[in-house]
Amino acid sequence: MTTLACPTGCTLVIEGIWITTESIRKVERLLERESDHVRDGAIELDALVSRLPTKNSRQLAQMQVQASHKQAKELRQLARKVKEK
């Protein structure tokens, strides 16, 4: 994506939409909060895995825990990329 700086601290996205620096910060914070939320859910689910009644349900829950940790990591990386731009 090609961007151009403007004198008021905006960024011009190639599609012609002006995005303010504050908007970028808000998106970054939103991504970080969502990452924290997903990670917290994964931690809570992980604590309950051993209490599930069947081996199959424990395996499915463990897969969800792993997927949630991966999603949280990807959201943090995306927030970092937004901050760098």
KOLKE-412908 format. One record per residue (C-alpha): x, y, z. Coordinates in steps of 0.05 Angstrom, whole numbers, plus 32768, in hexadecimal, padded with zeros to 4 digits. Example, Ala and Ser with C-alpha at 12.3 -4.5 7.8 and 13.67 -1.06 7.14 Angstrom:
# residues 2
80F67FA6809C
81117FEB808F
END
This chain:
# residues 85
800080008000
801C80437FEC
8014807C801D
802380C6801A
802E80F58056
80048133805E
801881718086
7FE3816680BC
7FFD812180D0
7FCE80F980A4
7FDD80BF8078
7FC080BA8032
7FAF80728021
7FB280627FD7
7F66805A7FD4
7F6180A47FE5
7F4C809F802E
7F6E80CC8061
7F7E80A980A2
7F9480D280DD
7FCD80BE810B
7F9B80B98145
7F718088811D
7FAD805C8113
7FBB805E815E
7F73804B816C
7F78800F813D
7FB97FFA815E
7F9A7FFD81A4
7F5D7FD8818B
7F887FA08170
7FB07F9D81B1
7F717F9981DB
7F547F6281AF
7F967F3C81B4
7F927F418200
7F4A7F2A81FF
7F597EED81D4
7F967EDB81FE
7F6E7EE0823F
7F387EB38222
7F6D7E80820E
7F8B7E818254
7F477E778274
7F357E3E8245
7F797E1E8250
7F6B7E1D829B
7F2A7DF7828F
7F447DC4825C
7F557D908291
7F0F7D9482AE
7EEC7D81826D
7ECB7D3D8270
7EE47D1B8231
7F277D14820E
7F087D2E81CE
7EEE7D6E81EF
7F317D7A8210
7F557D7381CE
7F247DA381AC
7F2C7DD581E4
7F787DD081E1
7F757DDC8196
7F4B7E1A81A3
7F7D7E3281D7
7FB67E2B81A5
7F8E7E4F816E
7F7D7E88819E
7FC57E9181B2
7FD87E938168
7FA17EC6815A
7FB87EF28194
7FFF7EF0817A
7FE87F038134
7FBF7F3D814F
7FFB7F578176
80267F528137
7FF27F77810F
7FEF7FAE8145
803B7FB48140
80377FBB80F4
80017FF080FA
802D8016812B
8069801380FD
8044803080C2
END
